[in-house]
């Protein structure tokens, strides 16, 4: 394609499969490629954002990191959707618990993404939006979760531009039934909607800000395998 390679993805046309799994952490990309894919090939390493394409049960699948935050996933998802022919992006990340009925390592499927970001204004809507996931991917993820005995909890999530947020929006969000907080899904969903493509965020609960319960960085990188399996099954 004429727009490839880009300053951020130095891959060639055809290097990516139709479906890309996107963890935030490049090390998680490598972990998935090494432990779940066969014949995995490194197709991007620009800025250390590792992307691989290989086979999962004989089907081509790609996995590439998004980096942290909506500006970062906004760049990578836009280029994958619009320049590299990718049809589906499944974010596989971690999230902080808001709904106190959840537990550490529960998997949340983000049906819609509230946000404090202005990312959506570029698409001509001067107001607040809560973009939605792909129903097709969500439905498939629920069935895949049933098959492995770890069914995702579907519902609204919150994508924040701020990690250390002194406005403390958690209480208001909990009253609205929002399940968890993360930092990427809203931008991914908006880019998918604009491109006419499909996106879903699968999030493993890694910590509870109210109680201080938390998993380690190594656990987040290497042990959230049920979420990875669900994403791979629907890829």
Backbone as JSON, one array per atom type, in Angstrom:
{
  "sequence": "XXXXXXXXXXXXXXXXXXXXXXXXXXXXXXXXXXXXXXXXXXXXXXXXXXXXXXXXXXXXXXXXXXXXXXXXXXXXXXXXXXXXXXXXXXXXXXXXXXXXXXXXXXXXXXXXXXXXXXXXXXXXXXXXXXXXXXXXXXXXXXXXXXXXXXXXXXXXXXXXXXXXXXXXXXXXXXXXXXXXXXXXXXXXXXXXXXXXXXXXXXXXXXXXXXXXXXXXXXXXXXXXXXXXXXXXXXX",
  "N": [[0.83, -1.19, 0.0], [0.36, 2.32, -0.56], [0.89, 3.98, 1.61], [2.61, 2.65, 3.26], [5.91, 1.58, 4.31], [5.22, 3.06, 7.6], [6.18, 5.88, 9.74], [6.03, 4.64, 12.17], [5.46, 1.96, 11.97], [7.3, -0.33, 10.47], [6.67, -2.33, 8.62], [5.87, -4.5, 5.84], [3.36, -4.41, 3.21], [0.88, -6.88, 3.69], [2.2, -8.14, 5.75], [0.84, -8.26, 8.15], [-1.77, -10.15, 9.71], [-5.37, -10.54, 9.2], [-6.5, -10.16, 11.67], [-5.42, -8.59, 14.61], [-3.95, -8.93, 17.73], [-3.67, -6.77, 20.49], [-1.75, -6.09, 23.04], [-0.72, -3.8, 25.65], [1.95, -3.81, 26.42], [5.12, -4.36, 25.0], [6.6, -6.63, 25.76], [4.64, -8.43, 26.41], [3.59, -8.95, 23.92], [5.71, -10.38, 22.77], [5.73, -12.58, 24.52], [3.25, -13.82, 23.9], [3.66, -14.46, 21.2], [5.8, -16.26, 21.43], [4.74, -18.32, 22.99], [2.22, -19.11, 22.1], [1.92, -18.96, 19.32], [2.8, -20.5, 16.2], [5.57, -20.66, 13.96], [6.19, -17.94, 14.18], [6.92, -14.66, 13.14], [8.92, -11.8, 13.44], [7.64, -8.75, 12.59], [7.63, -6.08, 13.02], [9.61, -3.78, 14.78], [10.04, -1.21, 15.38], [10.86, 1.53, 17.4], [10.89, -0.21, 19.49], [8.43, -1.39, 19.68], [7.08, -4.25, 19.48], [5.95, -6.37, 16.92], [4.39, -9.31, 15.75], [3.73, -11.94, 13.42], [2.11, -14.98, 13.05], [1.0, -18.39, 13.28], [-2.02, -19.61, 14.68], [-3.38, -22.47, 15.66], [-3.25, -23.14, 12.99], [-4.22, -20.88, 11.74], [-3.65, -17.61, 10.42], [-2.45, -15.09, 12.56], [-1.83, -11.97, 14.08], [0.16, -10.18, 16.49], [0.7, -7.26, 18.23], [2.21, -4.7, 20.14], [0.61, -1.87, 21.71], [1.55, 0.24, 23.13], [1.28, 2.72, 25.79], [-1.71, 4.38, 26.64], [-4.19, 6.53, 25.01], [-3.28, 8.28, 22.87], [-1.12, 6.74, 21.88], [-2.16, 4.1, 21.2], [-3.97, 5.1, 19.46], [-2.45, 5.94, 17.24], [-1.23, 3.48, 16.34], [-3.43, 1.71, 15.92], [-4.9, 3.16, 14.03], [-3.14, 3.18, 11.83], [-2.86, 0.43, 11.33], [-5.52, -0.33, 10.69], [-6.09, 1.37, 8.49], [-3.91, 1.41, 6.71], [-2.64, -1.07, 6.57], [-4.45, -3.06, 6.04], [-5.77, -4.42, 8.1], [-8.51, -5.96, 9.71], [-9.67, -6.55, 12.17], [-9.11, -5.65, 15.52], [-8.1, -6.71, 18.62], [-7.9, -5.65, 21.73], [-5.89, -6.62, 24.41], [-5.55, -6.31, 27.62], [-4.71, -4.91, 30.87], [-6.63, -3.84, 33.74], [-7.94, -1.55, 36.17], [-9.97, -2.3, 38.95], [-13.31, -1.16, 39.31], [-16.05, -1.78, 39.85], [-16.96, -3.37, 42.69], [-17.78, -5.96, 42.9], [-16.32, -7.5, 41.28], [-13.3, -9.52, 40.85], [-9.75, -9.95, 41.37], [-8.07, -10.9, 38.42], [-10.4, -11.53, 37.07], [-12.02, -11.38, 33.88], [-12.9, -8.75, 31.82], [-15.13, -7.7, 29.3], [-15.19, -5.05, 27.25], [-17.98, -3.37, 26.51], [-18.78, -0.75, 25.93], [-17.05, 2.4, 26.01], [-16.57, 4.77, 28.28], [-15.05, 8.04, 28.56], [-12.56, 10.51, 29.44], [-11.31, 11.81, 27.47], [-10.57, 13.93, 24.63], [-10.39, 12.71, 22.22], [-12.32, 11.85, 20.35], [-13.33, 14.14, 19.15], [-12.08, 14.84, 16.79], [-13.42, 13.53, 14.83], [-15.67, 14.93, 14.29], [-17.73, 15.24, 16.14], [-18.81, 17.28, 18.52], [-18.81, 16.82, 21.48], [-19.57, 14.6, 24.23], [-18.75, 11.21, 23.86], [-19.36, 7.68, 23.96], [-17.92, 5.24, 22.71], [-18.62, 2.06, 21.1], [-17.92, -1.49, 21.22], [-17.27, -4.1, 18.76], [-20.06, -6.01, 18.03], [-20.03, -8.55, 16.92], [-17.44, -9.55, 17.53], [-17.62, -9.42, 20.32], [-19.7, -11.22, 20.92], [-18.52, -13.59, 20.0], [-16.35, -13.74, 21.77], [-17.61, -14.16, 24.23], [-18.65, -16.74, 23.85], [-16.27, -18.16, 23.46], [-15.1, -17.8, 25.95], [-16.87, -19.24, 27.56], [-16.27, -21.78, 26.66], [-13.72, -22.29, 27.67], [-14.14, -22.08, 30.32], [-13.97, -19.62, 31.62], [-15.7, -17.07, 31.69], [-16.04, -13.9, 30.21], [-16.89, -10.78, 31.81], [-19.31, -8.72, 30.64], [-19.66, -5.23, 29.87], [-19.77, -1.65, 30.58], [-16.77, 0.27, 30.36], [-14.07, 2.41, 31.47], [-12.06, 4.7, 29.85], [-9.22, 6.37, 30.51], [-7.36, 9.39, 30.18], [-5.57, 10.01, 32.07], [-3.39, 8.76, 34.44], [-2.61, 9.14, 37.17], [-5.01, 10.49, 38.57], [-6.21, 13.3, 39.94], [-8.77, 14.21, 40.19], [-10.36, 12.13, 40.9], [-12.49, 10.23, 39.75], [-13.71, 7.82, 40.31], [-15.84, 7.09, 42.14], [-18.18, 8.31, 41.07], [-18.26, 7.0, 38.6], [-18.62, 4.34, 39.38], [-21.22, 4.47, 40.38], [-22.56, 4.66, 38.03], [-22.38, 2.18, 37.01], [-20.02, 1.39, 35.78], [-17.43, -0.86, 35.01], [-14.58, -1.02, 35.18], [-11.34, 0.62, 34.97], [-9.19, 1.75, 32.41], [-6.8, 2.62, 29.8], [-6.93, 2.84, 26.99], [-9.05, 1.85, 25.31], [-11.21, 3.49, 24.31], [-10.16, 5.14, 22.25], [-9.34, 3.17, 20.45], [-11.84, 2.0, 19.77], [-13.14, 4.16, 18.56], [-11.48, 4.68, 16.34], [-11.85, 2.27, 14.98], [-14.59, 2.41, 14.41], [-14.66, 4.61, 12.67], [-13.16, 3.67, 10.55], [-14.7, 1.62, 9.66], [-14.24, -0.9, 10.7], [-13.54, -3.62, 13.03], [-13.46, -3.88, 16.59], [-12.45, -4.87, 19.88], [-12.13, -4.83, 23.41], [-10.55, -6.82, 25.69], [-10.07, -7.26, 29.03], [-8.07, -7.96, 31.79], [-8.59, -7.95, 35.23], [-6.34, -6.32, 37.16], [-5.77, -4.96, 39.48], [-7.07, -3.46, 42.49], [-7.98, -0.37, 43.19], [-9.3, 0.6, 45.48], [-8.89, -1.18, 47.61], [-6.22, -1.79, 47.5], [-5.28, -4.23, 46.63], [-3.32, -6.11, 44.32], [-1.73, -7.27, 41.29], [1.55, -8.32, 40.21], [3.93, -6.67, 38.0], [5.25, -8.58, 36.47], [3.47, -10.74, 36.63], [1.32, -9.66, 35.22], [2.41, -9.55, 32.72], [2.94, -12.23, 32.07], [0.98, -14.07, 33.03], [-1.71, -13.72, 32.42], [-3.25, -15.58, 30.91], [-5.72, -16.75, 30.17], [-7.28, -14.69, 29.1], [-5.72, -14.15, 26.85], [-6.02, -16.57, 25.46], [-8.77, -16.56, 24.86], [-8.91, -14.36, 23.13], [-7.27, -15.27, 21.04], [-8.72, -17.47, 20.15], [-10.9, -16.29, 18.89], [-9.8, -14.87, 16.9]],
  "CA": [[0.0, 0.0, 0.0], [1.16, 3.51, -0.78], [1.24, 4.63, 2.87], [3.47, 1.8, 4.06], [5.84, 1.59, 5.77], [4.97, 4.36, 8.24], [7.23, 6.17, 10.71], [5.83, 3.89, 13.4], [5.37, 0.53, 11.65], [8.14, -0.55, 9.29], [6.32, -3.62, 8.03], [5.48, -4.45, 4.44], [1.99, -4.85, 2.96], [0.72, -8.32, 3.82], [2.9, -8.69, 6.91], [-0.1, -8.46, 9.24], [-2.98, -10.91, 9.46], [-6.59, -9.75, 9.27], [-6.77, -9.88, 13.08], [-4.25, -8.26, 15.42], [-4.1, -8.78, 19.17], [-2.87, -5.63, 20.92], [-1.44, -5.77, 24.43], [0.01, -2.54, 25.75], [3.36, -4.05, 26.7], [5.83, -5.14, 23.98], [7.02, -7.93, 26.29], [3.49, -9.33, 26.33], [3.54, -9.37, 22.52], [6.71, -11.44, 22.59], [5.27, -13.74, 25.27], [2.2, -14.48, 23.14], [4.26, -15.03, 19.99], [6.65, -17.4, 21.77], [4.04, -19.37, 23.72], [0.95, -19.49, 21.5], [1.96, -18.97, 17.87], [3.83, -21.26, 15.52], [6.18, -19.96, 12.83], [6.05, -16.51, 14.41], [7.92, -13.82, 12.52], [8.92, -10.4, 13.87], [7.36, -7.91, 11.42], [7.87, -4.69, 13.38], [10.31, -3.53, 16.03], [10.31, 0.22, 15.44], [10.7, 2.09, 18.74], [10.75, -1.31, 20.43], [7.04, -1.86, 19.7], [7.25, -5.51, 18.76], [4.81, -6.97, 16.25], [4.68, -10.63, 15.21], [2.68, -12.67, 12.73], [2.34, -16.43, 13.04], [-0.2, -19.22, 13.13], [-2.65, -20.18, 15.85], [-4.2, -23.59, 15.16], [-3.22, -23.08, 11.54], [-4.83, -19.64, 11.23], [-2.76, -16.47, 10.59], [-2.8, -14.12, 13.6], [-0.74, -11.06, 14.44], [0.12, -9.57, 17.81], [1.62, -6.12, 18.29], [1.95, -3.81, 21.27], [0.01, -0.56, 21.41], [2.05, 1.28, 24.0], [0.36, 3.16, 26.83], [-2.53, 5.56, 26.45], [-4.95, 6.69, 23.77], [-2.48, 8.78, 21.75], [-0.28, 5.68, 21.32], [-2.97, 3.12, 20.48], [-4.6, 5.82, 18.36], [-1.55, 5.88, 16.08], [-1.02, 2.13, 15.82], [-4.67, 1.14, 15.39], [-5.25, 3.88, 12.81], [-2.31, 2.72, 10.72], [-3.19, -0.96, 11.0], [-6.82, -0.37, 10.03], [-6.19, 2.14, 7.26], [-2.77, 1.25, 5.81], [-2.14, -2.45, 6.5], [-5.52, -3.98, 5.72], [-6.26, -5.16, 9.26], [-9.97, -5.87, 9.86], [-10.08, -6.72, 13.58], [-8.1, -5.47, 16.56], [-8.57, -7.11, 19.94], [-7.0, -5.2, 22.8], [-5.79, -7.52, 25.56], [-4.81, -5.49, 28.56], [-5.06, -4.95, 32.28], [-7.52, -2.77, 34.14], [-8.19, -1.39, 37.6], [-11.35, -2.6, 39.32], [-14.23, -0.17, 39.88], [-17.15, -2.56, 40.4], [-16.36, -4.17, 43.75], [-18.21, -7.35, 42.8], [-15.3, -8.2, 40.51], [-12.15, -10.05, 41.58], [-8.5, -9.97, 40.61], [-7.97, -11.86, 37.32], [-11.61, -11.58, 36.25], [-11.88, -10.8, 32.54], [-13.98, -7.84, 31.43], [-15.27, -7.39, 27.88], [-15.67, -3.68, 27.2], [-19.05, -3.13, 25.54], [-18.65, 0.65, 25.56], [-15.93, 3.01, 26.74], [-16.61, 6.16, 28.72], [-13.7, 8.61, 28.5], [-12.34, 11.93, 29.68], [-10.46, 12.25, 26.37], [-11.15, 14.65, 23.48], [-9.98, 12.0, 21.01], [-13.42, 11.72, 19.41], [-13.71, 15.4, 18.5], [-11.51, 14.9, 15.45], [-14.36, 12.92, 13.91], [-16.77, 15.83, 13.98], [-18.78, 15.28, 17.15], [-18.33, 18.18, 19.56], [-19.5, 16.44, 22.71], [-19.08, 13.38, 24.86], [-19.15, 9.97, 23.21], [-18.94, 6.43, 24.59], [-17.93, 4.32, 21.56], [-18.93, 0.66, 21.42], [-17.13, -2.55, 20.59], [-17.91, -4.9, 17.72], [-20.95, -7.03, 18.56], [-19.58, -9.85, 16.41], [-16.31, -9.99, 18.35], [-18.07, -9.61, 21.69], [-20.45, -12.46, 20.96], [-17.56, -14.68, 19.87], [-15.55, -13.8, 22.99], [-18.41, -14.78, 25.28], [-18.7, -18.18, 23.57], [-14.94, -18.71, 23.7], [-14.91, -17.83, 27.39], [-17.65, -20.38, 28.07], [-15.6, -23.02, 26.28], [-12.56, -22.53, 28.53], [-14.53, -21.97, 31.72], [-13.67, -18.3, 32.18], [-16.57, -16.21, 30.89], [-15.84, -12.48, 30.48], [-17.99, -9.96, 32.32], [-19.51, -7.64, 29.68], [-20.2, -4.0, 30.42], [-19.09, -0.39, 30.29], [-15.47, 0.51, 30.96], [-13.67, 3.83, 31.45], [-10.73, 4.95, 29.29], [-8.74, 7.63, 31.07], [-6.12, 10.0, 29.71], [-4.77, 10.35, 33.24], [-3.17, 7.63, 35.34], [-2.71, 9.7, 38.53], [-6.09, 11.45, 38.36], [-6.55, 13.93, 41.2], [-10.21, 14.48, 40.26], [-10.91, 10.93, 41.52], [-13.83, 10.0, 39.21], [-14.13, 6.44, 40.53], [-17.13, 6.95, 42.81], [-19.23, 8.63, 40.11], [-18.31, 5.94, 37.59], [-19.21, 3.15, 39.99], [-22.66, 4.69, 40.46], [-23.08, 4.49, 36.67], [-22.23, 0.79, 36.63], [-18.79, 1.15, 35.02], [-16.77, -2.01, 35.63], [-13.14, -0.9, 35.43], [-10.67, 1.74, 34.32], [-7.99, 1.47, 31.63], [-6.33, 3.85, 29.17], [-6.78, 2.75, 25.54], [-10.16, 1.29, 24.52], [-12.06, 4.48, 23.63], [-9.51, 5.52, 21.0], [-9.41, 2.01, 19.56], [-13.21, 1.85, 19.28], [-13.44, 5.27, 17.65], [-10.77, 4.44, 15.08], [-12.51, 1.16, 14.3], [-15.87, 2.89, 13.88], [-14.41, 5.51, 11.54], [-12.61, 2.89, 9.44], [-15.61, 0.54, 9.3], [-13.6, -2.14, 11.09], [-14.03, -4.23, 14.27], [-12.55, -3.8, 17.74], [-12.93, -5.33, 21.18], [-11.14, -4.82, 24.49], [-10.62, -7.82, 26.75], [-9.24, -6.71, 30.09], [-7.97, -8.73, 33.03], [-8.49, -7.08, 36.4], [-4.99, -6.47, 37.72], [-5.63, -4.32, 40.77], [-8.25, -2.82, 43.07], [-7.5, 0.86, 43.82], [-9.93, 0.86, 46.78], [-8.34, -2.04, 48.66], [-4.78, -1.94, 47.36], [-4.92, -5.52, 46.04], [-2.66, -5.89, 43.04], [-0.81, -8.26, 40.72], [2.84, -7.74, 39.88], [4.17, -6.4, 36.58], [5.6, -9.86, 35.82], [2.23, -11.51, 36.51], [0.52, -9.06, 34.15], [3.06, -9.88, 31.45], [3.06, -13.66, 31.77], [0.01, -15.01, 33.59], [-3.1, -13.45, 32.05], [-3.32, -16.41, 29.71], [-7.09, -17.02, 29.74], [-7.64, -13.58, 28.22], [-5.0, -14.36, 25.6], [-6.63, -17.7, 24.74], [-10.06, -16.13, 24.31], [-8.63, -13.5, 21.97], [-6.74, -16.09, 19.96], [-9.79, -18.34, 19.63], [-11.84, -15.53, 18.04], [-9.03, -14.1, 15.91]],
  "C": [[0.87, 1.24, 0.0], [1.64, 4.15, 0.51], [2.13, 3.78, 3.76], [4.88, 1.76, 3.47], [5.56, 2.99, 6.31], [6.14, 4.69, 9.16], [7.16, 5.32, 11.97], [5.8, 2.38, 13.18], [6.14, 0.29, 10.36], [7.92, -1.94, 8.73], [5.94, -3.4, 6.57], [4.0, -4.82, 4.31], [1.9, -6.37, 3.01], [1.41, -8.93, 5.01], [1.96, -8.98, 8.08], [-1.28, -9.3, 8.79], [-4.2, -9.99, 9.54], [-6.94, -9.35, 10.71], [-5.47, -9.67, 13.82], [-4.66, -8.19, 16.88], [-3.17, -7.67, 19.63], [-2.79, -5.54, 22.44], [-0.76, -4.41, 24.48], [1.51, -2.75, 25.77], [4.02, -4.86, 25.58], [6.28, -6.51, 24.47], [5.86, -8.92, 26.26], [3.28, -9.81, 24.89], [4.5, -10.53, 22.28], [6.29, -12.71, 23.31], [4.22, -14.53, 24.49], [2.78, -15.16, 21.91], [5.05, -16.29, 20.31], [5.88, -18.58, 22.35], [2.76, -19.86, 23.05], [0.99, -19.61, 19.98], [3.03, -19.92, 17.36], [4.31, -20.44, 14.32], [6.07, -18.44, 12.97], [7.23, -15.74, 13.84], [7.79, -12.39, 13.04], [8.75, -9.51, 12.64], [7.52, -6.43, 11.73], [8.6, -4.64, 14.71], [10.68, -2.06, 16.16], [9.97, 0.77, 16.81], [10.5, 1.01, 19.8], [9.33, -1.83, 20.56], [6.98, -3.11, 18.82], [5.92, -6.02, 18.19], [5.21, -8.27, 15.59], [3.47, -11.14, 14.42], [3.06, -14.15, 12.69], [1.03, -17.16, 12.85], [-0.69, -19.66, 14.49], [-3.65, -21.21, 15.36], [-4.35, -23.5, 13.64], [-3.76, -21.81, 10.92], [-3.88, -18.47, 11.44], [-3.3, -15.48, 11.62], [-1.58, -13.24, 13.83], [-0.93, -10.56, 15.87], [1.14, -8.44, 17.82], [1.22, -5.22, 19.45], [1.35, -2.49, 20.81], [0.71, 0.57, 22.13], [0.98, 1.7, 24.99], [-0.42, 4.4, 26.4], [-3.18, 5.67, 25.08], [-4.16, 7.32, 22.63], [-1.66, 7.67, 21.08], [-1.11, 4.66, 20.56], [-3.72, 3.79, 19.33], [-3.76, 5.79, 17.1], [-1.51, 4.48, 15.49], [-2.3, 1.52, 15.25], [-5.09, 1.85, 14.11], [-4.45, 3.35, 11.63], [-2.62, 1.28, 10.34], [-4.51, -1.06, 10.25], [-6.76, 0.23, 8.62], [-5.07, 1.89, 6.26], [-2.33, -0.2, 5.62], [-3.23, -3.49, 6.3], [-6.05, -4.81, 6.86], [-7.76, -4.91, 9.43], [-10.42, -5.88, 11.32], [-8.89, -6.46, 14.49], [-8.74, -5.79, 17.9], [-7.53, -6.64, 20.95], [-7.05, -6.22, 23.93], [-4.91, -6.83, 26.59], [-5.23, -5.73, 29.99], [-5.92, -3.75, 32.62], [-7.65, -2.74, 35.66], [-9.67, -1.57, 37.91], [-12.08, -1.35, 39.82], [-15.39, -0.89, 40.56], [-16.59, -3.55, 41.42], [-16.88, -5.61, 43.82], [-17.23, -8.17, 41.96], [-14.19, -8.72, 41.42], [-10.9, -9.91, 40.72], [-8.52, -11.14, 39.64], [-9.3, -12.15, 36.63], [-11.33, -10.92, 34.91], [-13.11, -9.97, 32.22], [-13.95, -7.66, 29.92], [-15.92, -6.01, 27.77], [-16.71, -3.47, 26.11], [-19.02, -1.7, 25.02], [-17.59, 1.27, 26.46], [-16.22, 4.48, 27.02], [-15.19, 6.72, 28.63], [-13.7, 10.07, 28.92], [-11.5, 12.55, 28.56], [-11.26, 13.04, 25.33], [-10.85, 13.95, 22.16], [-11.08, 11.99, 19.95], [-13.78, 13.0, 18.66], [-13.16, 15.52, 17.08], [-12.47, 14.36, 14.4], [-15.67, 13.69, 13.79], [-17.89, 15.89, 14.98], [-18.27, 16.09, 18.33], [-19.11, 17.92, 20.85], [-18.91, 15.17, 23.26], [-19.63, 12.17, 24.14], [-18.65, 8.78, 24.03], [-18.98, 5.36, 23.51], [-18.07, 2.87, 22.01], [-17.99, -0.28, 20.68], [-17.9, -3.16, 19.42], [-18.77, -5.97, 18.38], [-20.5, -8.42, 18.13], [-18.43, -10.39, 17.25], [-16.73, -10.25, 19.78], [-18.81, -10.94, 21.84], [-19.52, -13.67, 20.88], [-16.73, -14.85, 21.13], [-16.32, -14.45, 24.13], [-18.48, -16.29, 25.1], [-17.35, -18.83, 23.84], [-14.65, -18.8, 25.19], [-15.66, -18.98, 28.04], [-16.9, -21.68, 27.82], [-14.4, -23.32, 27.17], [-12.88, -22.38, 30.01], [-14.17, -20.67, 32.39], [-14.43, -17.27, 31.35], [-16.29, -14.74, 31.22], [-17.1, -11.82, 31.05], [-18.19, -8.79, 31.36], [-20.08, -6.39, 30.36], [-19.39, -2.79, 30.03], [-17.76, -0.31, 31.02], [-15.14, 1.99, 30.83], [-12.25, 3.94, 30.94], [-10.27, 6.32, 29.73], [-7.46, 8.1, 30.39], [-5.13, 10.21, 30.85], [-4.62, 9.13, 34.13], [-3.31, 8.08, 36.8], [-3.72, 10.84, 38.49], [-6.56, 12.03, 39.69], [-8.03, 14.29, 41.31], [-10.98, 13.29, 40.83], [-12.34, 10.64, 41.03], [-14.44, 8.65, 39.55], [-15.52, 6.3, 41.13], [-18.29, 7.23, 41.86], [-19.38, 7.55, 39.06], [-18.93, 4.67, 38.14], [-20.72, 3.28, 40.09], [-23.33, 4.5, 39.11], [-22.91, 3.05, 36.17], [-21.0, 0.49, 35.8], [-17.95, 0.12, 35.76], [-15.33, -1.74, 36.04], [-12.57, 0.28, 34.67], [-9.41, 1.25, 33.62], [-7.67, 2.71, 30.81], [-6.32, 3.84, 27.64], [-8.06, 2.51, 24.74], [-10.95, 2.33, 23.73], [-11.46, 4.91, 22.29], [-9.56, 4.39, 19.99], [-10.8, 1.88, 18.96], [-13.58, 2.95, 18.3], [-12.74, 5.09, 16.31], [-11.41, 3.31, 14.28], [-13.82, 1.61, 13.67], [-15.65, 3.73, 12.62], [-13.92, 4.73, 10.33], [-13.57, 1.8, 8.96], [-15.05, -0.82, 9.63], [-14.14, -2.61, 12.45], [-12.99, -4.14, 15.37], [-13.25, -4.32, 18.99], [-11.79, -5.22, 22.18], [-11.49, -5.9, 25.5], [-9.61, -7.43, 27.81], [-9.25, -7.62, 31.31], [-7.79, -7.77, 34.19], [-7.17, -7.35, 37.12], [-4.85, -5.87, 39.11], [-6.97, -3.72, 41.2], [-7.78, -1.56, 43.8], [-8.1, 1.11, 45.2], [-9.29, 0.06, 47.9], [-6.83, -2.16, 48.62], [-4.34, -3.29, 46.84], [-4.33, -5.31, 44.66], [-1.89, -7.12, 42.61], [0.49, -7.55, 40.36], [2.95, -7.48, 38.38], [4.49, -7.69, 35.83], [4.35, -10.72, 35.63], [1.37, -10.97, 35.37], [1.1, -9.43, 32.78], [2.87, -11.34, 31.08], [1.88, -14.54, 32.18], [-1.44, -14.76, 33.2], [-3.47, -14.26, 30.8], [-4.74, -16.72, 29.26], [-7.58, -15.93, 28.79], [-6.97, -13.75, 26.86], [-5.64, -15.48, 24.78], [-7.97, -17.32, 24.12], [-9.83, -15.3, 23.06], [-8.14, -14.31, 20.78], [-7.82, -16.98, 19.34], [-10.72, -17.59, 18.69], [-11.14, -14.76, 16.94], [-9.35, -14.56, 14.49]]
}
